[in-house]
Amino acid sequence: MQLKTMLFYSHPLELTRILEAIDTFLRIHLSPGLATLAEGILVGLLLLATYAMIALALIYIERKVAASFQARLGPNRLGKYGVFQSFADMIKILIKEIIQIKKADKLLFYVAPFFVIVASVLAFGALPFGMNLQAIDFNIGVFYLLAVSSLGVIGILLAGWSSNNKYSMIGAMRSGAQFISYELSAGFSLMTIVVLSGTMQFSEIIEGQRYCWNLFNGHLPAMIAFLIYLISGHAETNRGPFDLPEAESELTAGYHTEYSGLQFGFFYLSEYLNMFIVAAVAATVFLGGWMPLQIKGWEAFNQAMWFIPSWVWFFGKAGLLMFFSLWVRWSFPRLRIDLLLNLEWKYLLPANLVNLLVMVVVVLSGLTLTELFPALFGN
């Protein structure tokens, strides 16, 4: 039997010790049941706080990026470089009046925003933010994320239907057609990498990319899946040039035209977080997630990479993909709805199905980089 040497690297800036200290403190001072309950509450509160802070940061970042592309200054009044502008907007939207809409279906009208925000939070909670920074690690993590993220379209359809507004209804129907269409391509793209990884569990997918990201390990099929996923994810989040459901020049504001105050805030918040979730999933599945850049046999280099916290790697990779998303949004004009759906049904979906079959052949034939060059890329 061949003995394998396990290498342990120093992680001085990881949050693992803090988490272990909190767990030990609760286990000492509370019964096992109460300690578990307290930890669950703390994790929930931390997730919600992180959710809100990321949304506020993304709103500010997009304004600055858009301003840069358009030769403007962007927010520059509140705080240094306008960093408090998002907080001011948050306070304003919290105190705005929620306008009552006559002849609207009141129950569905009030429930719709919660469908959108809950679907976003459920997907957000399953993301691996760093080493031991994951609320729950499902063995069917990819399947779970696809399932819960698809619930958001129900809220959009309900918002359009219940508003008693033709613009809202048209926007909701556009969104339903667009979301369901591009959800297929996004799902098949992720399934392509599931075939490559042999698992749906995010922690195992990340570990399998220690020395070679899936983007390169699967050759051309993985790169095609990556490109299709980015396009599909961008379309799912209703971001320009795929923002047909809102289309302010045609539909006023689309499905959320009649919403105001905090109810509108839910739609606004979920849009930015969905952009983050798409980027985070792409970074996890294709780019190694929170795993630092590692080269097999280069122990000094690997240790230097581990000095950078895993959560910095995660947010760095996701941030790069979000910048690309913003770049696309502010560079291309809005598509027509028929062109948008043609792109999915006539091109992306057939290409995705063929690509999935090619990946199966690559894996069964042992043509991945980790199998062709195990001395360089194998775990």
TORKOL-4160 file (C-alpha; in steps of 0.2 Angstrom, whole numbers, padded with zeros to 4 digits, m for minus):
379
<pt num="1" X="0000" Y="0000" Z="0000"/>
<pt num="2" X="0007" Y="0017" Z="m0005"/>
<pt num="3" X="0008" Y="0030" Z="0009"/>
<pt num="4" X="0002" Y="0047" Z="0005"/>
<pt num="5" X="0010" Y="0062" Z="0014"/>
<pt num="6" X="m0004" Y="0074" Z="0020"/>
<pt num="7" X="0002" Y="0092" Z="0019"/>
<pt num="8" X="m0005" Y="0105" Z="0032"/>
<pt num="9" X="m0003" Y="0123" Z="0028"/>
<pt num="10" X="m0004" Y="0137" Z="0040"/>
<pt num="11" X="m0020" Y="0148" Z="0039"/>
<pt num="12" X="m0017" Y="0163" Z="0050"/>
<pt num="13" X="m0031" Y="0174" Z="0044"/>
<pt num="14" X="m0045" Y="0161" Z="0043"/>
<pt num="15" X="m0060" Y="0163" Z="0054"/>
<pt num="16" X="m0060" Y="0145" Z="0059"/>
<pt num="17" X="m0053" Y="0148" Z="0076"/>
<pt num="18" X="m0066" Y="0162" Z="0080"/>
<pt num="19" X="m0080" Y="0150" Z="0075"/>
<pt num="20" X="m0073" Y="0136" Z="0086"/>
<pt num="21" X="m0071" Y="0148" Z="0101"/>
<pt num="22" X="m0090" Y="0153" Z="0099"/>
<pt num="23" X="m0095" Y="0135" Z="0097"/>
<pt num="24" X="m0085" Y="0130" Z="0113"/>
<pt num="25" X="m0092" Y="0144" Z="0123"/>
<pt num="26" X="m0110" Y="0140" Z="0119"/>
<pt num="27" X="m0107" Y="0121" Z="0122"/>
<pt num="28" X="m0100" Y="0125" Z="0139"/>
<pt num="29" X="m0113" Y="0137" Z="0145"/>
<pt num="30" X="m0129" Y="0129" Z="0137"/>
<pt num="31" X="m0136" Y="0112" Z="0135"/>
<pt num="32" X="m0133" Y="0103" Z="0118"/>
<pt num="33" X="m0150" Y="0107" Z="0112"/>
<pt num="34" X="m0150" Y="0126" Z="0117"/>
<pt num="35" X="m0132" Y="0127" Z="0110"/>
<pt num="36" X="m0137" Y="0120" Z="0093"/>
<pt num="37" X="m0152" Y="0132" Z="0093"/>
<pt num="38" X="m0142" Y="0147" Z="0098"/>
<pt num="39" X="m0129" Y="0143" Z="0084"/>
<pt num="40" X="m0143" Y="0141" Z="0071"/>
<pt num="41" X="m0150" Y="0159" Z="0076"/>
<pt num="42" X="m0133" Y="0166" Z="0075"/>
<pt num="43" X="m0130" Y="0159" Z="0058"/>
<pt num="44" X="m0146" Y="0165" Z="0052"/>
<pt num="45" X="m0143" Y="0183" Z="0058"/>
<pt num="46" X="m0126" Y="0183" Z="0051"/>
<pt num="47" X="m0132" Y="0177" Z="0034"/>
<pt num="48" X="m0146" Y="0190" Z="0033"/>
<pt num="49" X="m0133" Y="0204" Z="0038"/>
<pt num="50" X="m0121" Y="0198" Z="0025"/>
<pt num="51" X="m0135" Y="0197" Z="0012"/>
<pt num="52" X="m0139" Y="0216" Z="0016"/>
<pt num="53" X="m0121" Y="0222" Z="0016"/>
<pt num="54" X="m0117" Y="0213" Z="0000"/>
<pt num="55" X="m0132" Y="0221" Z="m0008"/>
<pt num="56" X="m0128" Y="0239" Z="m0002"/>
<pt num="57" X="m0110" Y="0236" Z="m0008"/>
<pt num="58" X="m0115" Y="0230" Z="m0025"/>
<pt num="59" X="m0127" Y="0245" Z="m0028"/>
<pt num="60" X="m0113" Y="0257" Z="m0024"/>
<pt num="61" X="m0100" Y="0247" Z="m0035"/>
<pt num="62" X="m0112" Y="0247" Z="m0050"/>
<pt num="63" X="m0115" Y="0265" Z="m0049"/>
<pt num="64" X="m0096" Y="0269" Z="m0049"/>
<pt num="65" X="m0093" Y="0256" Z="m0063"/>
<pt num="66" X="m0107" Y="0263" Z="m0073"/>
<pt num="67" X="m0100" Y="0281" Z="m0070"/>
<pt num="68" X="m0083" Y="0276" Z="m0075"/>
<pt num="69" X="m0089" Y="0268" Z="m0092"/>
<pt num="70" X="m0100" Y="0284" Z="m0095"/>
<pt num="71" X="m0086" Y="0296" Z="m0090"/>
<pt num="72" X="m0096" Y="0302" Z="m0075"/>
<pt num="73" X="m0091" Y="0304" Z="m0056"/>
<pt num="74" X="m0105" Y="0293" Z="m0049"/>
<pt num="75" X="m0110" Y="0295" Z="m0031"/>
<pt num="76" X="m0098" Y="0308" Z="m0023"/>
<pt num="77" X="m0108" Y="0318" Z="m0010"/>
<pt num="78" X="m0111" Y="0307" Z="0006"/>
<pt num="79" X="m0095" Y="0302" Z="0013"/>
<pt num="80" X="m0078" Y="0300" Z="0005"/>
<pt num="81" X="m0081" Y="0295" Z="m0013"/>
<pt num="82" X="m0100" Y="0294" Z="m0009"/>
<pt num="83" X="m0098" Y="0277" Z="0000"/>
<pt num="84" X="m0113" Y="0281" Z="0011"/>
<pt num="85" X="m0125" Y="0284" Z="m0003"/>
<pt num="86" X="m0132" Y="0266" Z="m0003"/>
<pt num="87" X="m0135" Y="0268" Z="0016"/>
<pt num="88" X="m0145" Y="0284" Z="0013"/>
<pt num="89" X="m0155" Y="0276" Z="m0001"/>
<pt num="90" X="m0159" Y="0261" Z="0011"/>
<pt num="91" X="m0165" Y="0273" Z="0024"/>
<pt num="92" X="m0176" Y="0282" Z="0012"/>
<pt num="93" X="m0184" Y="0266" Z="0005"/>
<pt num="94" X="m0188" Y="0260" Z="0022"/>
<pt num="95" X="m0198" Y="0276" Z="0027"/>
<pt num="96" X="m0207" Y="0278" Z="0010"/>
<pt num="97" X="m0225" Y="0275" Z="0010"/>
<pt num="98" X="m0232" Y="0259" Z="0003"/>
<pt num="99" X="m0246" Y="0264" Z="m0008"/>
<pt num="100" X="m0262" Y="0254" Z="m0009"/>
<pt num="101" X="m0267" Y="0249" Z="m0026"/>
<pt num="102" X="m0286" Y="0249" Z="m0030"/>
<pt num="103" X="m0293" Y="0233" Z="m0038"/>
<pt num="104" X="m0277" Y="0223" Z="m0035"/>
<pt num="105" X="m0277" Y="0206" Z="m0028"/>
<pt num="106" X="m0271" Y="0211" Z="m0011"/>
<pt num="107" X="m0265" Y="0194" Z="m0005"/>
<pt num="108" X="m0255" Y="0190" Z="m0020"/>
<pt num="109" X="m0249" Y="0208" Z="m0021"/>
<pt num="110" X="m0242" Y="0207" Z="m0004"/>
<pt num="111" X="m0235" Y="0189" Z="m0005"/>
<pt num="112" X="m0226" Y="0191" Z="m0021"/>
<pt num="113" X="m0211" Y="0201" Z="m0015"/>
<pt num="114" X="m0208" Y="0188" Z="m0001"/>
<pt num="115" X="m0207" Y="0174" Z="m0014"/>
<pt num="116" X="m0193" Y="0183" Z="m0023"/>
<pt num="117" X="m0183" Y="0188" Z="m0008"/>
<pt num="118" X="m0185" Y="0171" Z="0001"/>
<pt num="119" X="m0179" Y="0161" Z="m0015"/>
<pt num="120" X="m0164" Y="0173" Z="m0015"/>
<pt num="121" X="m0160" Y="0170" Z="0003"/>
<pt num="122" X="m0162" Y="0151" Z="0002"/>
<pt num="123" X="m0149" Y="0151" Z="m0013"/>
<pt num="124" X="m0138" Y="0163" Z="m0004"/>
<pt num="125" X="m0137" Y="0152" Z="0012"/>
<pt num="126" X="m0130" Y="0137" Z="0003"/>
<pt num="127" X="m0115" Y="0146" Z="m0004"/>
<pt num="128" X="m0098" Y="0141" Z="0002"/>
<pt num="129" X="m0090" Y="0158" Z="0007"/>
<pt num="130" X="m0073" Y="0151" Z="0013"/>
<pt num="131" X="m0065" Y="0137" Z="0023"/>
<pt num="132" X="m0079" Y="0131" Z="0035"/>
<pt num="133" X="m0089" Y="0146" Z="0031"/>
<pt num="134" X="m0104" Y="0137" Z="0024"/>
<pt num="135" X="m0121" Y="0136" Z="0033"/>
<pt num="136" X="m0125" Y="0119" Z="0027"/>
<pt num="137" X="m0116" Y="0107" Z="0015"/>
<pt num="138" X="m0129" Y="0097" Z="0005"/>
<pt num="139" X="m0123" Y="0082" Z="m0004"/>
<pt num="140" X="m0135" Y="0088" Z="m0018"/>
<pt num="141" X="m0130" Y="0106" Z="m0016"/>
<pt num="142" X="m0130" Y="0110" Z="m0035"/>
<pt num="143" X="m0148" Y="0102" Z="m0037"/>
<pt num="144" X="m0154" Y="0111" Z="m0021"/>
<pt num="145" X="m0148" Y="0128" Z="m0027"/>
<pt num="146" X="m0156" Y="0126" Z="m0044"/>
<pt num="147" X="m0172" Y="0121" Z="m0036"/>
<pt num="148" X="m0174" Y="0135" Z="m0024"/>
<pt num="149" X="m0167" Y="0149" Z="m0035"/>
<pt num="150" X="m0181" Y="0144" Z="m0048"/>
<pt num="151" X="m0194" Y="0149" Z="m0035"/>
<pt num="152" X="m0191" Y="0168" Z="m0038"/>
<pt num="153" X="m0201" Y="0168" Z="m0055"/>
<pt num="154" X="m0217" Y="0163" Z="m0045"/>
<pt num="155" X="m0215" Y="0180" Z="m0036"/>
<pt num="156" X="m0213" Y="0189" Z="m0052"/>
<pt num="157" X="m0228" Y="0181" Z="m0060"/>
<pt num="158" X="m0238" Y="0184" Z="m0045"/>
<pt num="159" X="m0233" Y="0203" Z="m0044"/>
<pt num="160" X="m0238" Y="0205" Z="m0063"/>
<pt num="161" X="m0254" Y="0196" Z="m0061"/>
<pt num="162" X="m0260" Y="0204" Z="m0045"/>
<pt num="163" X="m0256" Y="0222" Z="m0049"/>
<pt num="164" X="m0271" Y="0225" Z="m0061"/>
<pt num="165" X="m0259" Y="0234" Z="m0073"/>
<pt num="166" X="m0256" Y="0229" Z="m0091"/>
<pt num="167" X="m0238" Y="0234" Z="m0091"/>
<pt num="168" X="m0235" Y="0224" Z="m0075"/>
<pt num="169" X="m0243" Y="0209" Z="m0083"/>
<pt num="170" X="m0233" Y="0210" Z="m0099"/>
<pt num="171" X="m0217" Y="0212" Z="m0089"/>
<pt num="172" X="m0221" Y="0197" Z="m0078"/>
<pt num="173" X="m0225" Y="0186" Z="m0094"/>
<pt num="174" X="m0209" Y="0191" Z="m0102"/>
<pt num="175" X="m0200" Y="0187" Z="m0086"/>
<pt num="176" X="m0208" Y="0170" Z="m0084"/>
<pt num="177" X="m0204" Y="0165" Z="m0102"/>
<pt num="178" X="m0186" Y="0172" Z="m0101"/>
<pt num="179" X="m0182" Y="0164" Z="m0084"/>
<pt num="180" X="m0189" Y="0147" Z="m0088"/>
<pt num="181" X="m0180" Y="0147" Z="m0104"/>
<pt num="182" X="m0163" Y="0152" Z="m0098"/>
<pt num="183" X="m0165" Y="0141" Z="m0082"/>
<pt num="184" X="m0163" Y="0126" Z="m0093"/>
<pt num="185" X="m0146" Y="0131" Z="m0100"/>
<pt num="186" X="m0140" Y="0136" Z="m0083"/>
<pt num="187" X="m0145" Y="0119" Z="m0076"/>
<pt num="188" X="m0137" Y="0110" Z="m0090"/>
<pt num="189" X="m0121" Y="0120" Z="m0089"/>
<pt num="190" X="m0120" Y="0115" Z="m0071"/>
<pt num="191" X="m0124" Y="0097" Z="m0074"/>
<pt num="192" X="m0109" Y="0097" Z="m0087"/>
<pt num="193" X="m0098" Y="0101" Z="m0072"/>
<pt num="194" X="m0107" Y="0088" Z="m0061"/>
<pt num="195" X="m0102" Y="0075" Z="m0074"/>
<pt num="196" X="m0084" Y="0081" Z="m0073"/>
<pt num="197" X="m0083" Y="0082" Z="m0054"/>
<pt num="198" X="m0094" Y="0066" Z="m0050"/>
<pt num="199" X="m0103" Y="0075" Z="m0036"/>
<pt num="200" X="m0116" Y="0088" Z="m0033"/>
<pt num="201" X="m0108" Y="0093" Z="m0016"/>
<pt num="202" X="m0100" Y="0110" Z="m0016"/>
<pt num="203" X="m0086" Y="0105" Z="m0004"/>
<pt num="204" X="m0081" Y="0090" Z="m0014"/>
<pt num="205" X="m0082" Y="0100" Z="m0030"/>
<pt num="206" X="m0070" Y="0113" Z="m0023"/>
<pt num="207" X="m0058" Y="0100" Z="m0016"/>
<pt num="208" X="m0057" Y="0092" Z="m0033"/>
<pt num="209" X="m0051" Y="0108" Z="m0040"/>
<pt num="210" X="m0036" Y="0110" Z="m0028"/>
<pt num="211" X="m0023" Y="0109" Z="m0042"/>
<pt num="212" X="m0033" Y="0111" Z="m0058"/>
<pt num="213" X="m0049" Y="0122" Z="m0060"/>
<pt num="214" X="m0064" Y="0113" Z="m0068"/>
<pt num="215" X="m0063" Y="0127" Z="m0082"/>
<pt num="216" X="m0047" Y="0119" Z="m0088"/>
<pt num="217" X="m0049" Y="0101" Z="m0082"/>
<pt num="218" X="m0064" Y="0098" Z="m0094"/>
<pt num="219" X="m0055" Y="0106" Z="m0109"/>
<pt num="220" X="m0067" Y="0114" Z="m0122"/>
<pt num="221" X="m0083" Y="0107" Z="m0115"/>
<pt num="222" X="m0080" Y="0115" Z="m0098"/>
<pt num="223" X="m0076" Y="0132" Z="m0106"/>
<pt num="224" X="m0092" Y="0131" Z="m0117"/>
<pt num="225" X="m0102" Y="0127" Z="m0101"/>
<pt num="226" X="m0094" Y="0141" Z="m0092"/>
<pt num="227" X="m0098" Y="0154" Z="m0106"/>
<pt num="228" X="m0116" Y="0147" Z="m0108"/>
<pt num="229" X="m0119" Y="0148" Z="m0089"/>
<pt num="230" X="m0113" Y="0166" Z="m0088"/>
<pt num="231" X="m0125" Y="0171" Z="m0102"/>
<pt num="232" X="m0139" Y="0161" Z="m0095"/>
<pt num="233" X="m0136" Y="0168" Z="m0077"/>
<pt num="234" X="m0135" Y="0185" Z="m0084"/>
<pt num="235" X="m0152" Y="0183" Z="m0092"/>
<pt num="236" X="m0160" Y="0175" Z="m0077"/>
<pt num="237" X="m0156" Y="0190" Z="m0066"/>
<pt num="238" X="m0165" Y="0202" Z="m0079"/>
<pt num="239" X="m0149" Y="0212" Z="m0081"/>
<pt num="240" X="m0146" Y="0222" Z="m0097"/>
<pt num="241" X="m0145" Y="0218" Z="m0111"/>
<pt num="242" X="m0158" Y="0205" Z="m0105"/>
<pt num="243" X="m0169" Y="0217" Z="m0095"/>
<pt num="244" X="m0184" Y="0214" Z="m0105"/>
<pt num="245" X="m0196" Y="0211" Z="m0090"/>
<pt num="246" X="m0192" Y="0229" Z="m0084"/>
<pt num="247" X="m0189" Y="0238" Z="m0100"/>
<pt num="248" X="m0193" Y="0256" Z="m0094"/>
<pt num="249" X="m0194" Y="0263" Z="m0112"/>
<pt num="250" X="m0209" Y="0251" Z="m0115"/>
<pt num="251" X="m0216" Y="0245" Z="m0099"/>
<pt num="252" X="m0213" Y="0259" Z="m0086"/>
<pt num="253" X="m0205" Y="0247" Z="m0074"/>
<pt num="254" X="m0212" Y="0230" Z="m0079"/>
<pt num="255" X="m0218" Y="0218" Z="m0066"/>
<pt num="256" X="m0214" Y="0230" Z="m0051"/>
<pt num="257" X="m0222" Y="0246" Z="m0058"/>
<pt num="258" X="m0236" Y="0246" Z="m0044"/>
<pt num="259" X="m0224" Y="0243" Z="m0030"/>
<pt num="260" X="m0217" Y="0256" Z="m0018"/>
<pt num="261" X="m0207" Y="0257" Z="m0002"/>
<pt num="262" X="m0200" Y="0241" Z="0006"/>
<pt num="263" X="m0210" Y="0230" Z="m0006"/>
<pt num="264" X="m0201" Y="0238" Z="m0021"/>
<pt num="265" X="m0185" Y="0236" Z="m0010"/>
<pt num="266" X="m0187" Y="0218" Z="m0010"/>
<pt num="267" X="m0187" Y="0216" Z="m0029"/>
<pt num="268" X="m0172" Y="0228" Z="m0030"/>
<pt num="269" X="m0162" Y="0219" Z="m0016"/>
<pt num="270" X="m0165" Y="0202" Z="m0024"/>
<pt num="271" X="m0159" Y="0208" Z="m0041"/>
<pt num="272" X="m0142" Y="0213" Z="m0035"/>
<pt num="273" X="m0140" Y="0197" Z="m0024"/>
<pt num="274" X="m0145" Y="0186" Z="m0038"/>
<pt num="275" X="m0131" Y="0194" Z="m0048"/>
<pt num="276" X="m0119" Y="0189" Z="m0034"/>
<pt num="277" X="m0126" Y="0172" Z="m0032"/>
<pt num="278" X="m0124" Y="0168" Z="m0051"/>
<pt num="279" X="m0106" Y="0174" Z="m0050"/>
<pt num="280" X="m0103" Y="0165" Z="m0034"/>
<pt num="281" X="m0109" Y="0148" Z="m0041"/>
<pt num="282" X="m0099" Y="0151" Z="m0057"/>
<pt num="283" X="m0083" Y="0154" Z="m0046"/>
<pt num="284" X="m0087" Y="0139" Z="m0035"/>
<pt num="285" X="m0090" Y="0127" Z="m0049"/>
<pt num="286" X="m0078" Y="0133" Z="m0063"/>
<pt num="287" X="m0064" Y="0142" Z="m0054"/>
<pt num="288" X="m0061" Y="0133" Z="m0038"/>
<pt num="289" X="m0072" Y="0143" Z="m0026"/>
<pt num="290" X="m0063" Y="0148" Z="m0010"/>
<pt num="291" X="m0048" Y="0136" Z="m0014"/>
<pt num="292" X="m0032" Y="0147" Z="m0016"/>
<pt num="293" X="m0021" Y="0145" Z="m0032"/>
<pt num="294" X="m0011" Y="0129" Z="m0029"/>
<pt num="295" X="0003" Y="0121" Z="m0039"/>
<pt num="296" X="0007" Y="0103" Z="m0035"/>
<pt num="297" X="0025" Y="0101" Z="m0028"/>
<pt num="298" X="0027" Y="0120" Z="m0025"/>
<pt num="299" X="0025" Y="0120" Z="m0006"/>
<pt num="300" X="0032" Y="0137" Z="m0002"/>
<pt num="301" X="0021" Y="0145" Z="m0016"/>
<pt num="302" X="0006" Y="0135" Z="m0009"/>
<pt num="303" X="0009" Y="0141" Z="0008"/>
<pt num="304" X="0011" Y="0159" Z="0002"/>
<pt num="305" X="m0006" Y="0158" Z="m0006"/>
<pt num="306" X="m0014" Y="0151" Z="0010"/>
<pt num="307" X="m0009" Y="0166" Z="0019"/>
<pt num="308" X="m0022" Y="0175" Z="0009"/>
<pt num="309" X="m0039" Y="0170" Z="0018"/>
<pt num="310" X="m0050" Y="0158" Z="0008"/>
<pt num="311" X="m0065" Y="0170" Z="0009"/>
<pt num="312" X="m0054" Y="0183" Z="0000"/>
<pt num="313" X="m0051" Y="0171" Z="m0014"/>
<pt num="314" X="m0070" Y="0168" Z="m0015"/>
<pt num="315" X="m0075" Y="0186" Z="m0015"/>
<pt num="316" X="m0061" Y="0190" Z="m0027"/>
<pt num="317" X="m0066" Y="0177" Z="m0040"/>
<pt num="318" X="m0085" Y="0181" Z="m0038"/>
<pt num="319" X="m0081" Y="0200" Z="m0039"/>
<pt num="320" X="m0071" Y="0198" Z="m0055"/>
<pt num="321" X="m0086" Y="0189" Z="m0063"/>
<pt num="322" X="m0098" Y="0202" Z="m0057"/>
<pt num="323" X="m0087" Y="0216" Z="m0065"/>
<pt num="324" X="m0088" Y="0206" Z="m0081"/>
<pt num="325" X="m0107" Y="0206" Z="m0079"/>
<pt num="326" X="m0108" Y="0225" Z="m0076"/>
<pt num="327" X="m0096" Y="0227" Z="m0091"/>
<pt num="328" X="m0109" Y="0218" Z="m0102"/>
<pt num="329" X="m0124" Y="0227" Z="m0095"/>
<pt num="330" X="m0117" Y="0244" Z="m0099"/>
<pt num="331" X="m0109" Y="0240" Z="m0116"/>
<pt num="332" X="m0124" Y="0232" Z="m0126"/>
<pt num="333" X="m0141" Y="0238" Z="m0130"/>
<pt num="334" X="m0157" Y="0229" Z="m0125"/>
<pt num="335" X="m0162" Y="0214" Z="m0136"/>
<pt num="336" X="m0180" Y="0212" Z="m0143"/>
<pt num="337" X="m0189" Y="0198" Z="m0134"/>
<pt num="338" X="m0190" Y="0187" Z="m0149"/>
<pt num="339" X="m0171" Y="0188" Z="m0152"/>
<pt num="340" X="m0168" Y="0184" Z="m0133"/>
<pt num="341" X="m0179" Y="0168" Z="m0134"/>
<pt num="342" X="m0171" Y="0163" Z="m0151"/>
<pt num="343" X="m0154" Y="0164" Z="m0143"/>
<pt num="344" X="m0159" Y="0152" Z="m0130"/>
<pt num="345" X="m0170" Y="0139" Z="m0139"/>
<pt num="346" X="m0161" Y="0139" Z="m0156"/>
<pt num="347" X="m0143" Y="0141" Z="m0151"/>
<pt num="348" X="m0139" Y="0139" Z="m0132"/>
<pt num="349" X="m0150" Y="0125" Z="m0127"/>
<pt num="350" X="m0145" Y="0113" Z="m0142"/>
<pt num="351" X="m0126" Y="0118" Z="m0140"/>
<pt num="352" X="m0128" Y="0114" Z="m0121"/>
<pt num="353" X="m0136" Y="0097" Z="m0124"/>
<pt num="354" X="m0122" Y="0092" Z="m0136"/>
<pt num="355" X="m0109" Y="0099" Z="m0125"/>
<pt num="356" X="m0115" Y="0088" Z="m0110"/>
<pt num="357" X="m0114" Y="0073" Z="m0121"/>
<pt num="358" X="m0096" Y="0078" Z="m0126"/>
<pt num="359" X="m0091" Y="0080" Z="m0108"/>
<pt num="360" X="m0098" Y="0062" Z="m0104"/>
<pt num="361" X="m0087" Y="0055" Z="m0118"/>
<pt num="362" X="m0072" Y="0065" Z="m0111"/>
<pt num="363" X="m0074" Y="0059" Z="m0093"/>
<pt num="364" X="m0078" Y="0041" Z="m0098"/>
<pt num="365" X="m0063" Y="0041" Z="m0110"/>
<pt num="366" X="m0051" Y="0047" Z="m0096"/>
<pt num="367" X="m0046" Y="0063" Z="m0106"/>
<pt num="368" X="m0047" Y="0076" Z="m0092"/>
<pt num="369" X="m0031" Y="0084" Z="m0086"/>
<pt num="370" X="m0031" Y="0076" Z="m0069"/>
<pt num="371" X="m0032" Y="0059" Z="m0077"/>
<pt num="372" X="m0020" Y="0063" Z="m0092"/>
<pt num="373" X="m0007" Y="0071" Z="m0080"/>
<pt num="374" X="m0010" Y="0065" Z="m0062"/>
<pt num="375" X="0008" Y="0070" Z="m0057"/>
<pt num="376" X="0004" Y="0088" Z="m0061"/>
<pt num="377" X="m0015" Y="0090" Z="m0057"/>
<pt num="378" X="m0021" Y="0075" Z="m0048"/>
<pt num="379" X="m0026" Y="0076" Z="m0030"/>
